[in-house]
Amino acid sequence: MLTKLKNGLDGTQLKTIALALMVLDHIHYFFEFTGCIPTVFSMLGRLSAPLFLFCTVEGFAHTHDRRRYFIRIWGIGTAMAALEFFMIYAKAFRRGDGFYPLNAIFQDLMLLCIVWQGIDWLREKKFAKGIAAIAAVLCWPFVIVAFLSAFPQIQQMPWASTVVAFVITSPLPLWTSITDGSWSFLLGGALLYALRGRRKVQLTVWALVIFLCDFVLTFGMACRQEGFVWTQMFTNNYEWFGVAAVLLMLLYNGQRGSGHKQLFYWFYPAHVYLLYGASCLVYNALR
């Protein structure tokens, strides 16, 4: 059974905190080139993605219309990825220094929704459907590799290779090549859902896995580089700061909260492109 606290934070309050931290993170992301934005904005922002992930786990579990929930996430993710595709391959809408935003968290969430549904089917002993859903996400990148290996001539045809690239980066993304988040984000999302209902176990396992992936493994690779000092894990390699989001997750009272339902879906793409547009104007002004 889920623990419901009389006090604590509801879903709306958690998402509002995540939203505020995300804005700080993206202010640093888009305006770092000015040298005027403190890195602490991005450090605090490491908590936003885990909080949004946690809230999406709860939202998916409680929604009465999972198909509509999925389509909304898929639609926003696909639209943003399509624009990113044109920025990457057509070099359109780029800032003067060549910078363009890599913001594809909705694609991560879309893939996770499929995995979460697969987990539920497994719980319901619908093993064929459950395994198929999870396998579809895990195996899709390998299917594409096999397809391109079987038909190498496609890579020699500009229009065909462009179509394939568009498909696998926008409507049917590969978990191995999404430009926002990482495999640890996806693994963490699967664990949060699989262990949902046992709050202490759920969050303990999640925090340990994320710390292992984002601190221990990163430290293991970074310490091999010449000139590395351990303090860089607090100044440069601070992705692991997101583990601290577990403290806010523990305050979740099991209540959905009220208000701003649509805000959290549309604020993300709106603020990304508004900040990006503003950064382009600032860049041009400083040239």
Secondary structure, 3 states (H helix, E strand, C coil): CCCCCCCCECHHHHHHHHHHHHHHHHHHHHHHHHCCCCCHHHHHHCCHHHHHHHHHHHHHHHCCCHHHHHHHHHHHHHHHHHHHHHHHHCCCCCCCCCCCCCCCHHHHHHHHHHHHHHHHHHHCCCHHHHHHHHHHHHHHHHHHHHHHHHCHHHHHCHHHHHHHHHHHHCCCCCCCCCCCCCHHHHHHHHHHHHCCCCHHHHHHHHHHHHHHHHHHHHHHHHCCCCCCCCCHHHHCCCHHHHHHHHHHHCCECCCCCCCCCCHHHHHHHHHHHHHHHHHHHHHHHHC
